[in-house]
Amino acid sequence: MAMVEMVNIIGLFMVLMLLLITLIILFACKPWRYFSRFRSSRFSSTFKVGDLQRPLISDDGNLIQGQTSEVTREYDLEGACYQNDGLLHSSLTEGRFYKQRLPSSSPHFTQGESFILEVISEPSDNALVGQTLKLPAEKGSLTEVQTYDWQNNRNENFQYDLEKDRLINLSPGLVENQRSWLSLEVIAGPAIGLQHVVNSTSSSKLPVKLGRVSPSDLALKDSEVSGKHAQITWNSTKLKWELVDMGSLNGTLVNSQSVSHPDLGSRKWGNPVELASDDIITLGTTTKVYVRISSQNEFQIPFKIGVASDPMAVRRGGKQLPMEDICHYKWPLPGANKFGLFCVCDGHGGSGAAESAIKIIPEVLGNILSDSLRKEKVLSKRDASDVLRDMFAKTEARLDEHQYEGCTATVLLVWKDNEENFFAQCANLGDSACVIHLDGRCIQMTEDHRVVSLSERKRFQEAGVPLRDGETRIFGINLARMLGDKFPKQQDSRFSAEPYISEPLRIDQPSKDFFAVLASDGLWDVVSPKKAVQLVLQMRDKERGTENSAEKIANGLLNEARAMRTKDNTSIIYLGFDTSL
């Protein structure tokens, strides 16, 4: 009897063991999942709810380092790509696209459940960052969502409308161009008119350094600006330009708000602050820099530009010699995107007239050329004489407050036609000058308006008021044509504000043999136009392929003026088409 009970117990134990082993095998293999897969075989991908919290990445994985892989509907690439500017087109070859997350708080799914969905990714060619792609209904962007109810062992099918469903909002957004252009222009202070343009992909030119000494990208000859004052860099994670004060002595402001370290003068760096278009950066108290940011290459100048200047105070035995020269260039002019301006003004009796003129000239010229009829007339006739003459007349009319001070003005207007050919035309008053080298020719684009020059003597003679013997100045002024000086002009009719205007010069398909030099008389007093051209040709060969070659050429001319012992303020603008420099 005991033996029979023992056998029964062993048998029951074996049965239980077999059942346990069977259950373990079933839970390990989960054969029921094949039934779900069979029912949903037409769906392409299986995701966990938690998986949808992670961004989906393109197969090629070419995301830029530091970039987030998700873009919300409100996301605006300010300074890089604007949502509504039509620049953010989808491009499968670009290899960068972004998908939005599904909301994590779903009332339909619980943690651990699976659902299967089919996403057909055929992004529109005109998709913008943050937009939801609206795919045709017949393609079934999201055809069906299935969940498995473990408790009731039944399948439920949910049909969702892509436009109405709050839960599913996958929006592949392809960013075609993440380049951002930064333009800086000095609008107040000793370096007024100085400009600098850089784009966010030019890593070799970043960060942009602002300071008083070399190697600053924006060299500001202002005693209140520190040698290394501030710098601007591109934050590739935030897709923003950022400014940081580098421990300057006199501080940095953005829109009148200090961004320096609280311990001013401690030489500690401040915290980076984001920049936006139309911001005003103040360095010290006098230098102000205007900021423009765009996703388009609208600031890019089709020339190599170099600017150099020096008051040459040491040439008068250390005697203070105020800086009265001002250089300015602008490409493109506001309202005239095919036109650019290059200008040198040299003041006398003070710098006030030159400072006023350098502000008025670009504004007046831009207003004139924003008139489509006048602009088209210039393009069709390939001659801007009427525009330049009108510009000088309107500028002179706005200088009534400058009764006892005036300035020279040499303006080079450059524009391009629809065939990408360039044209250059110059107008001037006074003795600042412009010379152009093109196809082996040295072309004088200006006329000298000193009282003793042949052209002015002839004009006086024809007007019946010739110079007396030994007379070299009128009212103590050695110029016969200038802007400002309203009182002397009222006293003597020989003074004039009528400019000399050169013939327009055509430059076929940007010539590498083209360059121009504009300068105040501090250069031309000691260096002839022919000698200046020879020096530039020598320096171009030497500096070809080097960084900041245009600046080096401008400074080379300035050094020549020093070597020749010039005693006047000297300012130089160099521009050339040779992009290999």
C-alpha positions as CSV (number, residue, x, y, z in Angstrom):
1,M,0.0,0.0,0.0
2,A,2.8,2.4,0.9
3,M,4.5,1.5,-2.4
4,V,1.3,2.4,-4.4
5,E,1.0,5.8,-2.7
6,M,4.6,6.5,-3.4
7,V,4.2,5.7,-7.1
8,N,1.1,8.0,-7.3
9,I,3.0,10.9,-5.6
10,I,5.9,10.5,-8.0
11,G,3.5,10.4,-11.0
12,L,1.7,13.5,-9.8
13,F,5.0,15.3,-9.3
14,M,6.1,14.3,-12.9
15,V,2.9,15.7,-14.3
16,L,3.3,18.9,-12.5
17,M,6.9,19.2,-13.7
18,L,5.8,18.6,-17.3
19,L,3.1,21.3,-17.0
20,L,5.6,23.7,-15.5
21,I,8.2,23.0,-18.2
22,T,5.5,23.4,-20.9
23,L,4.4,26.8,-19.4
24,I,8.0,28.0,-19.3
25,I,8.5,27.0,-22.9
26,L,5.3,28.8,-24.0
27,F,6.2,32.0,-22.2
28,A,9.7,31.8,-23.6
29,C,8.7,31.3,-27.2
30,K,5.4,33.4,-27.1
31,P,3.8,31.6,-30.1
32,W,0.8,33.9,-29.9
33,R,2.8,36.8,-31.3
34,Y,2.9,35.1,-34.7
35,F,-0.9,35.3,-34.8
36,S,-0.7,39.1,-34.3
37,R,2.0,39.4,-36.9
38,F,0.1,37.3,-39.3
39,R,-2.9,39.5,-39.0
40,S,-0.8,42.7,-39.5
41,S,1.6,41.4,-42.1
42,R,0.9,44.3,-44.3
43,F,2.3,46.7,-41.9
44,S,5.9,47.6,-42.3
45,S,7.3,48.5,-38.8
46,T,6.7,47.8,-35.1
47,F,7.3,50.4,-32.5
48,K,7.1,50.6,-28.8
49,V,5.3,53.6,-27.3
50,G,8.5,54.5,-25.6
51,D,10.4,54.2,-28.9
52,L,8.3,57.0,-30.4
53,Q,9.7,59.3,-27.7
54,R,13.0,59.2,-29.6
55,P,13.6,61.1,-32.8
56,L,13.8,59.0,-36.0
57,I,17.1,59.5,-37.9
58,S,17.7,59.2,-41.6
59,D,19.5,56.1,-42.8
60,D,22.6,58.0,-43.8
61,G,22.9,59.6,-40.4
62,N,24.4,62.8,-41.8
63,L,23.1,65.0,-39.0
64,I,25.4,68.0,-38.2
65,Q,27.2,67.7,-34.9
66,G,25.5,69.5,-32.2
67,Q,22.2,69.7,-34.0
68,T,19.0,68.6,-32.4
69,S,17.1,66.0,-34.5
70,E,13.6,67.3,-33.7
71,V,11.9,70.5,-34.7
72,T,8.7,71.7,-33.2
73,R,6.0,73.5,-35.0
74,E,7.0,76.9,-33.5
75,Y,10.7,76.4,-34.2
76,D,12.2,79.3,-36.1
77,L,15.8,79.1,-37.4
78,E,16.3,82.9,-36.8
79,G,19.4,84.1,-38.5
80,A,19.8,80.8,-40.4
81,C,16.5,79.8,-42.1
82,Y,13.2,81.6,-41.7
83,Q,10.1,79.6,-41.7
84,N,8.3,81.6,-44.4
85,D,11.1,82.6,-46.7
86,G,10.8,79.6,-48.9
87,L,14.4,78.5,-48.4
88,L,13.8,75.4,-46.4
89,H,12.9,72.9,-49.2
90,S,13.0,69.2,-48.7
91,S,16.0,67.5,-50.3
92,L,16.6,63.8,-49.9
93,T,20.2,64.2,-51.1
94,E,20.8,66.7,-48.2
95,G,20.7,63.8,-45.8
96,R,19.3,65.9,-42.9
97,F,15.7,65.6,-41.8
98,Y,13.8,65.8,-38.7
99,K,10.7,64.0,-37.3
100,Q,8.5,65.2,-34.5
101,R,7.8,63.1,-31.5
102,L,4.5,61.4,-30.7
103,P,3.0,62.8,-27.5
104,S,3.9,60.6,-24.6
105,S,0.6,61.0,-22.7
106,S,-1.7,58.8,-24.8
107,P,-5.1,57.7,-23.3
108,H,-5.2,54.7,-25.7
109,F,-1.9,52.9,-24.9
110,T,-0.3,51.7,-21.7
111,Q,3.3,51.2,-21.1
112,G,4.6,47.9,-22.6
113,E,1.9,47.7,-25.3
114,S,3.0,47.4,-28.8
115,F,1.3,48.9,-31.9
116,I,2.2,48.6,-35.5
117,L,2.0,51.4,-38.0
118,E,3.1,52.0,-41.6
119,V,4.8,55.3,-42.3
120,I,5.3,56.1,-46.0
121,S,7.9,58.8,-46.1
122,E,7.5,60.8,-49.3
123,P,8.3,64.4,-48.2
124,S,7.0,67.2,-50.3
125,D,9.6,69.2,-52.2
126,N,8.3,72.4,-50.5
127,A,8.1,71.2,-47.0
128,L,9.1,73.7,-44.3
129,V,10.6,73.0,-40.9
130,G,7.8,72.6,-38.5
131,Q,5.1,71.8,-41.1
132,T,3.1,68.6,-41.0
133,L,3.3,66.9,-44.3
134,K,-0.1,66.3,-45.7
135,L,0.2,63.2,-47.8
136,P,-2.5,62.0,-50.2
137,A,-5.1,59.9,-48.4
138,E,-4.9,57.1,-50.9
139,K,-1.3,56.4,-50.0
140,G,-2.2,55.7,-46.5
141,S,0.4,57.6,-44.6
142,L,-1.0,56.1,-41.4
143,T,-3.4,53.4,-42.5
144,E,-4.1,51.5,-39.3
145,V,-3.0,51.1,-35.7
146,Q,-3.5,47.8,-33.9
147,T,-3.2,47.0,-30.2
148,Y,-3.4,43.6,-28.5
149,D,-5.6,43.4,-25.4
150,W,-3.9,40.8,-23.3
151,Q,-6.7,40.5,-20.8
152,N,-9.5,39.9,-23.3
153,N,-7.4,38.3,-26.0
154,R,-9.0,40.4,-28.7
155,N,-7.6,42.7,-31.4
156,E,-9.0,46.2,-31.9
157,N,-8.4,48.3,-35.0
158,F,-8.3,52.1,-34.9
159,Q,-8.6,54.3,-38.0
160,Y,-7.0,57.7,-37.7
161,D,-7.1,60.8,-39.8
162,L,-3.7,62.3,-40.2
163,E,-4.9,65.9,-40.0
164,K,-7.3,65.3,-37.0
165,D,-5.3,62.9,-34.8
166,R,-3.4,64.8,-32.0
167,L,-1.4,61.7,-31.3
168,I,0.3,61.1,-34.6
169,N,2.1,64.1,-35.9
170,L,5.2,62.8,-37.7
171,S,6.5,65.5,-39.9
172,P,9.8,64.9,-41.7
173,G,11.2,68.3,-42.3
174,L,14.3,68.5,-44.4
175,V,16.7,71.5,-43.9
176,E,18.3,72.2,-47.2
177,N,20.5,75.1,-46.2
178,Q,21.5,76.0,-42.7
179,R,24.0,78.7,-43.7
180,S,23.5,82.0,-41.9
181,W,25.0,85.3,-43.0
182,L,26.1,87.9,-40.5
183,S,26.7,91.5,-41.6
184,L,28.3,94.0,-39.3
185,E,28.5,97.7,-40.1
186,V,30.0,100.5,-37.9
187,I,27.4,103.3,-37.8
188,A,29.0,105.5,-35.2
189,G,32.5,106.2,-33.9
190,P,35.9,106.8,-35.5
191,A,35.6,103.7,-37.7
192,I,32.2,104.6,-39.1
193,G,31.4,102.9,-42.4
194,L,33.6,99.9,-41.7
195,Q,31.9,96.6,-42.6
196,H,32.4,92.9,-42.2
197,V,30.5,89.9,-43.6
198,V,30.8,86.2,-42.7
199,N,28.7,83.1,-43.0
200,S,28.2,80.4,-40.4
201,T,30.0,77.7,-42.4
202,S,33.2,79.6,-42.8
203,S,34.9,78.0,-39.8
204,S,38.3,79.4,-40.7
205,K,36.8,82.9,-40.3
206,L,35.1,82.3,-37.0
207,P,34.9,83.6,-34.4
208,V,34.6,87.2,-35.6
209,K,36.9,89.3,-33.3
210,L,36.1,93.0,-32.6
211,G,38.9,95.1,-31.2
212,R,41.4,97.9,-31.7
213,V,44.4,95.9,-32.7
214,S,45.3,93.3,-35.2
215,P,44.3,90.5,-35.9
216,S,40.7,91.9,-35.2
217,D,38.3,91.1,-38.0
218,L,36.6,94.4,-37.3
219,A,39.5,96.7,-36.5
220,L,38.1,99.7,-34.7
221,K,40.4,102.7,-34.3
222,D,38.8,103.9,-31.1
223,S,40.7,104.6,-27.9
224,E,37.7,103.4,-25.9
225,V,37.8,100.0,-27.6
226,S,40.0,97.4,-26.0
227,G,42.6,95.6,-28.1
228,K,40.6,92.4,-27.8
229,H,37.1,93.7,-26.9
230,A,34.5,91.2,-28.0
231,Q,33.9,88.3,-30.3
232,I,30.9,86.8,-32.2
233,T,30.6,83.1,-32.9
234,W,28.0,80.7,-34.4
235,N,26.3,78.3,-32.0
236,S,25.6,75.3,-34.2
237,T,23.4,73.7,-31.5
238,K,21.0,76.7,-31.1
239,L,21.6,77.9,-34.7
240,K,22.2,81.4,-33.4
241,W,24.9,84.0,-33.5
242,E,26.3,84.8,-30.1
243,L,28.3,87.8,-28.8
244,V,30.6,87.6,-25.8
245,D,32.5,90.4,-24.1
246,M,36.2,89.4,-23.8
247,G,36.8,91.3,-20.6
248,S,36.9,94.7,-22.1
249,L,37.8,97.7,-20.0
250,N,34.9,100.0,-21.1
251,G,32.2,97.4,-21.6
252,T,29.9,96.1,-24.3
253,L,26.2,96.8,-24.8
254,V,23.5,95.2,-26.9
255,N,20.5,97.5,-27.5
256,S,21.7,99.6,-24.5
257,Q,21.8,96.5,-22.2
258,S,25.2,95.6,-20.7
259,V,26.5,92.1,-21.6
260,S,29.9,92.5,-19.9
261,H,31.0,90.7,-16.8
262,P,29.5,92.4,-13.7
263,D,33.0,93.2,-12.5
264,L,33.7,95.7,-15.2
265,G,37.4,96.1,-15.8
266,S,38.3,92.8,-14.2
267,R,39.1,91.3,-17.6
268,K,36.7,88.5,-17.0
269,W,34.6,87.3,-20.0
270,G,30.9,87.9,-19.9
271,N,28.2,85.3,-20.7
272,P,27.3,84.7,-24.4
273,V,24.2,86.5,-25.6
274,E,22.2,85.8,-28.7
275,L,22.2,88.3,-31.5
276,A,19.2,89.1,-33.8
277,S,18.9,91.2,-36.9
278,D,18.8,94.9,-36.3
279,D,20.6,94.7,-33.0
280,I,23.0,97.6,-32.1
281,I,26.2,96.6,-30.4
282,T,28.0,99.5,-28.5
283,L,31.7,99.1,-27.7
284,G,32.8,101.6,-25.1
285,T,30.7,104.8,-25.5
286,T,31.2,105.9,-29.1
287,T,31.5,103.0,-31.4
288,K,28.2,101.4,-32.5
289,V,27.9,98.4,-34.7
290,Y,24.7,97.5,-36.6
291,V,23.9,93.8,-36.9
292,R,22.0,92.2,-39.8
293,I,21.4,88.4,-40.1
294,S,19.9,86.6,-43.0
295,S,19.6,83.1,-44.4
296,Q,20.3,84.5,-47.8
297,N,23.7,85.5,-49.3
298,E,22.4,89.1,-49.7
299,F,25.4,90.7,-48.0
300,Q,28.1,88.9,-49.9
301,I,30.2,91.4,-51.8
302,P,31.4,90.2,-55.2
303,F,34.8,91.8,-54.6
304,K,37.8,91.4,-52.3
305,I,37.7,94.6,-50.1
306,G,40.5,96.0,-48.1
307,V,40.3,99.3,-46.0
308,A,43.2,101.0,-44.3
309,S,43.6,104.5,-42.6
310,D,46.0,106.5,-40.5
311,P,45.8,110.1,-39.2
312,M,49.6,110.4,-39.7
313,A,49.8,112.5,-36.5
314,V,53.5,111.6,-36.0
315,R,54.4,113.3,-39.3
316,R,54.0,116.7,-37.6
317,G,56.4,116.2,-34.8
318,G,53.8,114.5,-32.5
319,K,51.4,117.4,-32.9
320,Q,47.8,116.3,-32.6
321,L,46.3,115.8,-36.1
322,P,42.6,115.0,-35.9
323,M,41.3,112.2,-38.2
324,E,39.0,113.8,-40.8
325,D,39.0,111.0,-43.4
326,I,36.1,108.6,-43.5
327,C,35.7,105.5,-45.7
328,H,32.5,103.8,-46.4
329,Y,31.2,101.0,-48.7
330,K,27.9,99.3,-49.0
331,W,26.8,96.2,-51.0
332,P,24.0,96.0,-51.9
333,L,22.4,99.4,-51.5
334,P,19.0,99.2,-49.7
335,G,16.3,98.9,-52.4
336,A,18.9,98.4,-55.1
337,N,20.3,94.9,-54.8
338,K,22.5,95.1,-58.0
339,F,24.2,98.3,-56.9
340,G,27.1,98.9,-54.6
341,L,28.7,102.1,-53.2
342,F,32.4,102.8,-52.3
343,C,33.2,106.3,-50.9
344,V,36.0,108.3,-49.4
345,C,35.4,111.7,-47.8
346,D,38.1,114.0,-46.5
347,G,37.0,116.8,-44.2
348,H,38.5,120.2,-43.6
349,G,37.7,122.7,-40.9
350,G,36.7,119.6,-38.8
351,S,35.3,116.2,-39.4
352,G,31.6,117.2,-39.1
353,A,30.8,117.6,-42.8
354,A,32.5,114.3,-43.7
355,E,30.6,112.4,-41.0
356,S,27.3,113.9,-42.2
357,A,28.1,113.3,-45.9
358,I,29.0,109.6,-45.3
359,K,25.6,109.1,-43.7
360,I,23.6,111.0,-46.3
361,I,25.2,109.7,-49.5
362,P,24.2,106.0,-49.1
363,E,20.7,107.0,-48.0
364,V,20.1,109.4,-50.9
365,L,21.6,107.0,-53.5
366,G,19.5,104.1,-52.1
367,N,16.3,106.2,-52.3
368,I,17.1,107.3,-55.9
369,L,17.8,103.7,-57.1
370,S,14.8,102.3,-55.3
371,D,12.7,104.0,-58.0
372,S,12.3,101.2,-60.4
373,L,12.1,103.5,-63.4
374,R,15.4,105.2,-62.6
375,K,17.1,102.0,-61.8
376,E,16.0,100.4,-65.1
377,K,17.2,103.5,-66.9
378,V,20.7,103.0,-65.5
379,L,20.6,99.3,-66.4
380,S,19.4,99.9,-70.0
381,K,21.6,102.9,-70.8
382,R,24.5,101.5,-68.8
383,D,25.2,105.0,-67.5
384,A,24.5,106.4,-64.0
385,S,25.5,110.0,-64.7
386,D,22.1,111.5,-63.9
387,V,21.8,109.5,-60.7
388,L,25.2,110.5,-59.4
389,R,24.6,114.2,-60.2
390,D,21.2,114.1,-58.5
391,M,22.8,112.4,-55.5
392,F,25.5,115.1,-55.0
393,A,22.8,117.9,-55.4
394,K,20.6,116.3,-52.7
395,T,23.5,115.7,-50.4
396,E,24.7,119.3,-50.7
397,A,21.2,120.5,-49.9
398,R,21.2,118.6,-46.6
399,L,24.5,120.1,-45.4
400,D,23.2,123.6,-44.6
401,E,24.3,123.4,-41.0
402,H,28.0,123.1,-42.1
403,Q,28.7,126.8,-42.8
404,Y,32.4,126.8,-42.1
405,E,33.5,123.2,-42.7
406,G,33.4,121.0,-45.7
407,C,34.7,117.8,-47.3
408,T,35.8,116.1,-50.4
409,A,33.7,113.2,-51.7
410,T,34.8,110.5,-54.1
411,V,32.0,108.0,-54.9
412,L,32.5,104.9,-57.0
413,L,29.2,103.3,-58.0
414,V,29.3,99.7,-59.2
415,W,26.4,97.7,-60.6
416,K,25.8,94.5,-62.6
417,D,23.3,93.8,-65.4
418,N,21.2,90.8,-66.0
419,E,24.1,89.1,-67.9
420,E,26.3,89.3,-64.8
421,N,28.6,92.0,-66.4
422,F,29.7,94.7,-64.0
423,F,29.9,98.5,-64.6
424,A,31.7,101.1,-62.6
425,Q,31.3,104.9,-62.7
426,C,32.8,107.5,-60.5
427,A,31.9,111.0,-59.4
428,N,34.0,113.3,-57.2
429,L,34.4,116.7,-55.5
430,G,37.8,117.8,-54.3
431,D,41.2,116.0,-54.3
432,S,40.4,112.5,-53.1
433,A,40.7,110.3,-56.1
434,C,40.0,106.9,-57.7
435,V,42.1,104.9,-60.1
436,I,41.1,101.6,-61.8
437,H,43.2,99.0,-63.4
438,L,41.4,96.9,-66.1
439,D,42.9,94.7,-68.8
440,G,46.4,96.2,-68.4
441,R,45.1,99.8,-68.5
442,C,45.5,102.4,-65.7
443,I,42.3,104.5,-65.8
444,Q,41.9,107.8,-63.8
445,M,38.3,107.9,-62.7
446,T,38.3,111.4,-61.0
447,E,39.4,114.9,-61.6
448,D,41.5,117.1,-59.2
449,H,39.6,120.2,-57.9
450,R,42.3,122.1,-56.2
451,V,42.2,125.8,-56.7
452,V,45.5,125.7,-58.7
453,S,44.6,122.7,-60.9
454,L,44.3,123.3,-64.7
455,S,40.6,122.3,-64.8
456,E,39.7,124.8,-62.1
457,R,41.8,127.6,-63.5
458,K,40.1,127.1,-66.9
459,R,36.7,127.1,-65.2
460,F,37.5,130.3,-63.3
461,Q,38.7,131.9,-66.6
462,E,35.5,131.0,-68.4
463,A,33.4,132.4,-65.6
464,G,35.2,135.7,-65.8
465,V,36.8,135.5,-62.3
466,P,40.3,134.2,-62.9
467,L,42.8,133.6,-60.1
468,R,45.1,136.5,-59.3
469,D,48.9,136.1,-59.6
470,G,50.2,134.0,-56.8
471,E,46.7,133.1,-55.5
472,T,46.6,129.5,-54.5
473,R,43.7,129.5,-52.0
474,I,40.2,131.1,-51.8
475,F,39.1,132.1,-48.3
476,G,42.0,130.0,-47.0
477,I,40.7,126.9,-48.7
478,N,42.8,125.1,-51.3
479,L,39.8,123.4,-52.9
480,A,37.4,124.9,-55.4
481,R,34.8,122.2,-55.2
482,M,33.5,120.5,-52.1
483,L,30.4,119.5,-50.1
484,G,29.5,121.9,-47.2
485,D,31.4,125.2,-46.6
486,K,28.2,127.1,-47.2
487,F,29.4,130.5,-46.0
488,P,32.5,130.6,-48.4
489,K,30.2,129.5,-51.3
490,Q,27.9,132.5,-50.5
491,Q,30.9,134.9,-50.6
492,D,32.6,133.7,-53.8
493,S,31.0,132.2,-56.9
494,R,34.1,130.2,-57.8
495,F,33.3,127.6,-55.1
496,S,31.1,124.8,-56.5
497,A,29.4,121.5,-55.5
498,E,29.1,120.4,-59.2
499,P,30.8,117.0,-59.4
500,Y,33.1,115.6,-62.1
501,I,31.5,112.4,-63.4
502,S,33.5,109.8,-65.3
503,E,32.5,107.7,-68.2
504,P,30.9,104.4,-67.2
505,L,33.4,101.5,-67.4
506,R,32.2,98.0,-68.4
507,I,33.8,95.0,-66.8
508,D,32.9,91.9,-68.7
509,Q,32.1,88.8,-66.6
510,P,34.1,89.7,-63.5
511,S,37.7,90.2,-64.7
512,K,40.5,89.0,-62.6
513,D,42.6,91.8,-64.1
514,F,40.3,94.4,-62.5
515,F,40.9,96.4,-59.3
516,A,40.2,99.8,-58.0
517,V,41.9,102.1,-55.4
518,L,40.1,105.0,-53.8
519,A,42.0,107.2,-51.4
520,S,42.2,110.6,-49.8
521,D,45.0,113.0,-50.8
522,G,47.2,111.7,-48.0
523,L,48.1,108.9,-50.5
524,W,48.0,110.8,-53.8
525,D,50.3,113.6,-52.4
526,V,53.2,111.2,-52.3
527,V,52.2,108.3,-54.6
528,S,51.1,108.7,-58.2
529,P,48.2,106.7,-59.6
530,K,50.6,104.8,-61.9
531,K,52.9,103.9,-59.0
532,A,49.9,102.8,-56.9
533,V,48.8,100.4,-59.6
534,Q,52.3,99.0,-59.9
535,L,52.5,98.4,-56.2
536,V,49.1,96.6,-56.1
537,L,50.2,94.3,-59.0
538,Q,53.3,93.4,-57.1
539,M,51.4,92.8,-53.8
540,R,48.7,90.8,-55.6
541,D,51.2,88.3,-56.8
542,K,52.9,88.1,-53.4
543,E,49.6,87.7,-51.4
544,R,47.8,85.4,-53.8
545,G,46.0,82.7,-51.8
546,T,46.8,84.2,-48.4
547,E,44.1,85.1,-45.9
548,N,43.0,88.8,-45.7
549,S,45.0,89.5,-48.8
550,A,42.8,92.6,-49.7
551,E,43.5,94.1,-46.3
552,K,47.2,93.5,-46.7
553,I,47.2,95.2,-50.1
554,A,45.4,98.3,-48.6
555,N,47.8,98.4,-45.7
556,G,50.7,98.0,-48.2
557,L,49.7,101.2,-49.9
558,L,49.3,102.9,-46.5
559,N,52.8,101.8,-45.6
560,E,54.1,103.3,-48.9
561,A,52.5,106.6,-48.0
562,R,54.2,106.5,-44.6
563,A,57.6,105.6,-46.2
564,M,57.1,108.6,-48.6
565,R,56.6,110.9,-45.5
566,T,53.0,111.9,-46.2
567,K,51.8,114.5,-43.6
568,D,48.1,114.3,-44.1
569,N,45.3,111.9,-43.0
570,T,45.4,108.9,-45.3
571,S,42.5,106.5,-46.0
572,I,42.4,103.8,-48.7
573,I,39.8,101.4,-50.1
574,Y,41.0,98.6,-52.3
575,L,38.6,96.4,-54.2
576,G,39.3,93.6,-56.8
577,F,37.5,90.8,-58.5
578,D,40.3,88.3,-58.2
579,T,38.8,85.8,-55.8
580,S,41.9,83.7,-55.7
581,L,43.6,86.3,-53.6
